[in-house]
Every structure is written in structure tokens, then in C-alpha cells.
Amino acid sequence: MPLIPFSELKAEFKRVLLKKGCQEDIADTCAQLFTETSCDGIYSHGVNRFPRVVEYIDKGYINLNATPTKVDGMGGFERWDGHLGFGNVNAKLAMDRAVELARTHGLGCVAIRNTNHWMRGGTYGWQAADAGCIGICWTNTQPNMPAWGASDRRIGNNPFIMALPRKEGHVVVDMAMAQFSYGQMEAAALRGDQLPVPGGYDEAGNISCDPVAISKTWRVLPIGFWKGSGMSIVLDLVATVLSGGNSSFRVGQLGGDEYQLSQVCIAIDATGIAGESFLSSAVNEVLADIKDSQRVNPDQEILYPGEKEARTRAQNLAHGIPVEDVVWNKIKSL
Amino acid sequence: MPLIPFSELKAEFKRVLLKKGCQEDIADTCAQLFTETSCDGIYSHGVNRFPRVVEYIDKGYINLNATPTKVDGMGGFERWDGHLGFGNVNAKLAMDRAVELARTHGLGCVAIRNTNHWMRGGTYGWQAADAGCIGICWTNTQPNMPAWGASDRRIGNNPFIMALPRKEGHVVVDMAMAQFSYGQMEAAALRGDQLPVPGGYDEAGNISCDPVAISKTWRVLPIGFWKGSGMSIVLDLVATVLSGGNSSFRVGQLGGDEYQLSQVCIAIDATGIAGESFLSSAVNEVLADIKDSQRVNPDQEILYPGEKEARTRAQNLAHGIPVEDVVWNKIKSL
């Protein structure tokens, strides 16, 4: 598998975006975010996803050169319209603005409607943390998971992100409300593997680790069963109400593709509030204690949320970002 | 089982609190919250828990007549010290203050340290929603769950609440990061029941629904496996950093009992932002769609988060709150 240097991968993304008619600054930001996501090891939402985003440009779902505008505001809260611009560029702008609001108000919230898939949600958590802020954000999605007790898919997997800044490496949780993504289940099925933990139900109605059996029902499991189902519903409703945009239900009525989403970005000025020294010492002693836990498998280190991404980033920056041949050739052909 | 009218149950709680030396206004608020929690059907954190709270008063963990004071503020954010007052009274005050801040700043956040167990976390979500606000809040706890990959308990189950106001009934998620509470597992074990879904690991290291087997390892499962483990860690860290208080790690060093906790209450003025009419219509169409899902079990209605509590409340208000004889006698003897 080729290892592509960060700058080369970014340049290739940017080339394609410019060719599609994207203006310089948006192409640059969008390419940067796709490259960072790939560099952190989230290939599914970075390099592997890029061809599909180009398809969405061609289908007219993404309004290449749109930039969000502010619709309304109330103190530390603002509502924006994304005008169907690039999801990742829009979400970055929303979190940037939430951070600005947090500088003035202690905390800030931007809800954005009419936006597109933001690719890796964790990106905006890392971004808030880079600015010394706690970042909390989520998006709705198309309906892709049954509610608890239901067999047809009417709620989204609505990823939720929570990030905390730390000099030695941010702490970042980035989790969809489904236990596994479709991509993860399809990949496991292709490899002939079982899922490491239950991911859904088989046709007999039993909880299953078998991705093939689950794909026959598409009754995928929410995290924590009824809990993740409930959280998915509330995340969707709050994003809808605050942005004045589409709910997952409405997105599902658009015809099957996933666009016109609603998102929320909250930033809290953690460094301003807590001071860098308390922040670091309080967080470090907790993480040290957790990492010192008794291990189930002596060879399996206990990682804090975000630790794996930070390590992958360091490695990929040093050696290049692994890109599958078929994906790399596809992107070069665009 | 006796069915106790709301007013009688509240009067009984209040009598005990006054006898213990609690001042009138605090006793009244505390008794009201215990009764509401019981009335909503969350007996474990209401009437069944009350005797243990009295024990904590006797042990000196709860400073009966303390009220929180503001330590610091920055726009819509404020940090408070709970001075070890009643957890539920303190948390109510924190969410009340967050709602006030939201009226001015669009959103408000109060982080409170040196406080006590807030009993049912959902209470403060319902409270924010009653005020027309979105409420988001969480608490840390003593370490009671292993981090993902660990076998000893070093993280909390840190309940997380998210609530949305709605005229026809608020939407409220109230979920601990552990799949089941110790109380739920002990009750299932006593009844000789299996858990409805996996709740932990047995001694052979297999995922198990058997509460007795799980009690031999206390390797209880976080919701969503690694996901809930990560979210628990971040919730604890954010509460610690924003309040300047104890982390779960520090709470665990206090000697085994659970006090001196850190909590965060966020309120967003949803009604002010979205307007009551959009809020209702957007939410209602989503809930109607979800409730109309195909059912796994035709006799099992799909409920939205908070629906069960609202129904139980109506029933218990009409017919009285069921209290187990042994608990009722115990409380009357205090």
C-alpha cells in the first residue's frame, strides 16, 4: 500500500476540488481537513470517502462555493445556514465561530442547518481543543438505525463528539450512536470476520456478532441498546430545533442520499476558566490512573480517548499516509 | 404495597429532614425532589434511596444547611462551590442558575464542585425543559466501572442527561455510562433473573447476561463497550476541569463513600431561539414517525425518551406512589 506524504495527499485533493470548480480558499480548507482525517487514521471518513464526495458534487448536492451565513443570534448562541456548502468546511467554520463566542461569553454555541456530511466529527473536537476549548458537537444523519423496539430504520446514528484540550495530547471522544458503521460491518463481512462485540440482530431476532446475519435484517444495535436509541433521538431533535433545519426524518424524505443536515457546535473556554496549569495536572493524574489499570490482556495497553489518533498521526506524518492502491488510483483519475 | 399520596410522601421526607436539623426551605426543596423522583417511577433514586441519604447525613458527608456560593464567572459560564450541601438541592440551584444565564446569553453553564450525589440526574433535565430550555447535565461518581480493556474499576458510570422542552411532554434522556446499575443487577440476581441484554463479563472473560456471574468479576459493561468507556472519561474530566473539583479518581481516594462530586449543568434557551410553534411541530413530527415504526414485538409500543416517566407520573399522581412496606416502615421510623 503506498504511503503518501501529507502535502502530496493534500495537493491531490485540492487539485480535484479546483478542477471541479471550487474556489482556492475553500478547496484548500476542504483538502486540509480530508488530509488531516486520513493522517489521523480515520481513512473511512478521509481518503476513502473522497470519491463519494466528488460524486455528491457531480450530483449537485454540494454547493461548491457556498459559505454559511448567520441567520440569527442571541448572546453566545448563533444560528447559521450552510447553504449546502462542503460539510467539513462548514462545520469548521461553525466550530471556529463557537470558539470566538466562547472567548466573549465563556461558552458559545453555533447551530447550522442546510449543511452536508461533515466527514469525521472528531475533527471539530480536535479543532476546539487546539483553541484551548472544550468542544462538544454532533450532527444528525439520514435514518439508518431502528429505534429501540423497532425493526425499521427511522433514527440516525448521529455522531457525538466531546473533546478536552491538554498540552500533552487532547482527550477526544468521537462516537456514532450505532455500535458499528455500515462500512465496518461490510469490511468485516468481506474479510469473513465476526464483529468483536454484538452489532445487531439476526433474522431469528437474536443479538449477533455476525455481520452477514445482521445485514439480512439491518437491525443494527445502538450503543447501550435503549440508551443510544434515546440519545440519538434527542441529539437529532436538539440539532433540528436549534438550527431550524431538517430532522433525520426530513433528511430521509429527500430520496435516499444524505445531505441537508443539521449540526450543533458548542465550545467552552476551558483554558480561560480553569487555567492551563490546573487543567493539565487534573487531567494528567486521571489519565495516568486509568492507564495504570489492571489489564484484561497483559499485552493490550489501556488507551485514553484520542490517544490512538495522536499516535497514528505522528506515525503517518513521519512515514506517509497509507492509501489503498485502488483508492489512490481512483483519486488520481478524478 | 401501599400507595402513598404525593403530599403524604413529601411530608414524611420533610419531617425526617427537619428532625435531622435541616432548615425549612432546604428541607422543603429536598423533600419535593425526592417525591418527584419517586412519582416518576425512579424509586431507586427516590424513596428507596432516602434512608441511605439520612445515613450520609449522620456520617457527616452532607452539610445539611449549606448552600452553594459562586466562585467565579465568565459571561454565560459560572463556577460554584456546593459546600457539601444536599446533592439534589445543589443541582437544582445549579440548573436554575444555568437557565437564568441562558436567558441573558442564549446558553448558560454552571459547573459545581464539592457537591453530593444528585439522586436522579433526569430531574435537572425535566427542570430545564419546564423552563423552556434544552438541558444538558452530567455528574461524575466514584470509580465503579473498569475502563475498556481493564479489569479493575477506575472510571465512574457518570450519568448524562439531555432534555428538550415540548408542550405535550418533554423529551428526556437520562443514562448512566454503565449498561446497568449495581442496584439493577442485584435486584435481578435476587429474583433469579437474567439481564435482558449483556451487562458485564463472567470469570471466564465472556460477555454475560447473568448478574450473579458478573458480580464475581464486577467487570460491568459500559454502554457501547469502548464508546461508553471513553465518554465516561471525558465527562469526568470536563466536570473536573470546569468545576475545579474532584475527579472520579479523587472521589475514589476519599475512603469508599461517594461524596464531594463535580457536576455540570448547561441550559440553552430553546424556546427563545426556535419559537414554541416550530419547536413543537418539528419535534412532534419526528416523534410521531418514530412511534409509528414497525415493532419487533407487536404488543410492545415504541416509546420516546421520557414518555414512560410522564405516564408513570400521571398514574402515581392519580393513585398514589407505590412504596415497598419495608421502605415505608423504615422511613417512618427515622
Interface residues (C-beta under 8 A of the other chain):
Chain A: D72 G73 M74 G75 G76 F77 R79 T104 H105 G106 L107 G108 C109 I134 P146 A147 W148 G149 A150 S151 D152 R154 I155 M162 A163 L164 V171 V172 V173 M175 Q179 V197 P198 G205 I207 R219 I223 G224 F225 K227 G228 G230 M231 I233 V234 L235 D236 L237 V238 T240 V241 L242 G244 S247 S248 F249 I266 I268 D269 A270 G272 I273 A274 F278 L279 A282 V283 E285 V286 L287 D289 I290 S293 Q294 R295 V296 N297 Q300 E301 I302 L303 Y304 P305
Chain B: D72 G73 M74 G75 G76 F77 R79 T104 H105 G106 L107 G108 C109 I134 P146 A147 W148 G149 A150 S151 D152 R154 I155 M162 A163 L164 V171 V172 V173 M175 Q179 V197 P198 G205 I207 R219 I223 G224 F225 K227 G228 G230 M231 I233 V234 L235 D236 L237 V238 T240 V241 L242 G244 S247 S248 F249 I266 I268 D269 A270 G272 I273 A274 F278 L279 A282 V283 E285 V286 L287 D289 I290 S293 Q294 R295 V296 N297 Q300 E301 I302 L303 Y304 P305
